Amino acid sequence: MKNKYLTTAADSKSNLNVFYALIAILEGGCILGESANKAAAQIIKICKAEAHRQLGVYDVAVAMLESKIKD
């Protein structure tokens, strides 16, 4: 039987890796031109917000897993 908290934690961790990778790429200077930099800044802002949300989801899922282990 699949554990929903384990799946949620794994999915959130994977999503965190993707969002932080995108942030690193965009902040790394690979985008050229003022217009493109504005778009990159918007994408970075969105990625940071979603990464923050995913971290919260991950923390809750891990806490639930830990509470199940203690039981």
C-alpha positions as a printed NumPy array, in Angstrom:
array([[  0.   ,   0.   ,   0.   ],
       [  1.304,   3.405,  -0.981],
       [  1.889,   5.907,   1.821],
       [  0.454,   9.277,   0.806],
       [  2.819,  11.195,   3.103],
       [  5.859,   9.45 ,   1.669],
       [  4.681,  10.193,  -1.865],
       [  3.932,  13.824,  -0.978],
       [  7.36 ,  14.283,   0.64 ],
       [  9.131,  12.732,  -2.359],
       [  7.158,  14.826,  -4.855],
       [  7.775,  18.034,  -2.915],
       [ 11.499,  17.354,  -2.641],
       [ 11.684,  16.721,  -6.375],
       [  9.755,  19.927,  -7.058],
       [ 12.085,  21.866,  -4.753],
       [ 15.087,  20.627,  -6.73 ],
       [ 13.514,  21.754, -10.001],
       [ 12.51 ,  25.211,  -8.762],
       [ 15.908,  25.863,  -7.154],
       [ 17.667,  24.664, -10.321],
       [ 15.623,  27.113, -12.391],
       [ 16.46 ,  29.913,  -9.966],
       [ 20.169,  29.064, -10.131],
       [ 20.145,  29.012, -13.93 ],
       [ 18.279,  32.305, -14.24 ],
       [ 20.363,  34.052, -11.587],
       [ 23.541,  32.718, -13.169],
       [ 23.585,  35.299, -15.923],
       [ 22.54 ,  33.151, -18.856],
       [ 19.809,  35.62 , -19.848],
       [ 20.859,  38.584, -21.978],
       [ 18.997,  41.816, -22.622],
       [ 16.873,  44.093, -20.473],
       [ 13.515,  42.671, -21.542],
       [ 14.669,  39.101, -20.996],
       [ 16.095,  40.011, -17.593],
       [ 12.725,  41.441, -16.547],
       [ 11.045,  38.207, -17.564],
       [ 13.706,  36.202, -15.734],
       [ 13.131,  38.271, -12.593],
       [  9.408,  37.48 , -12.737],
       [ 10.104,  33.779, -13.217],
       [ 12.575,  33.811, -10.311],
       [  9.959,  35.471,  -8.093],
       [  7.377,  32.819,  -9.03 ],
       [  9.878,  29.995,  -8.497],
       [ 10.902,  31.312,  -5.076],
       [  7.274,  31.585,  -3.974],
       [  6.483,  28.066,  -5.157],
       [  9.674,  26.668,  -3.627],
       [  8.652,  28.22 ,  -0.311],
       [  5.21 ,  26.599,  -0.618],
       [  6.714,  23.237,  -1.559],
       [  9.017,  23.394,   1.458],
       [  5.963,  23.801,   3.673],
       [  4.267,  20.824,   2.019],
       [  7.448,  18.776,   2.459],
       [  7.78 ,  19.728,   6.137],
       [  4.181,  18.721,   6.897],
       [  4.547,  15.401,   5.062],
       [  7.794,  14.565,   6.87 ],
       [  6.256,  15.487,  10.226],
       [  3.321,  13.183,   9.509],
       [  5.697,  10.371,   8.536],
       [  7.694,  10.86 ,  11.722],
       [  4.55 ,  10.808,  13.84 ],
       [  3.473,   7.528,  12.181],
       [  6.884,   5.981,  12.91 ],
       [  6.627,   6.907,  16.599],
       [  3.202,   5.255,  16.906]])
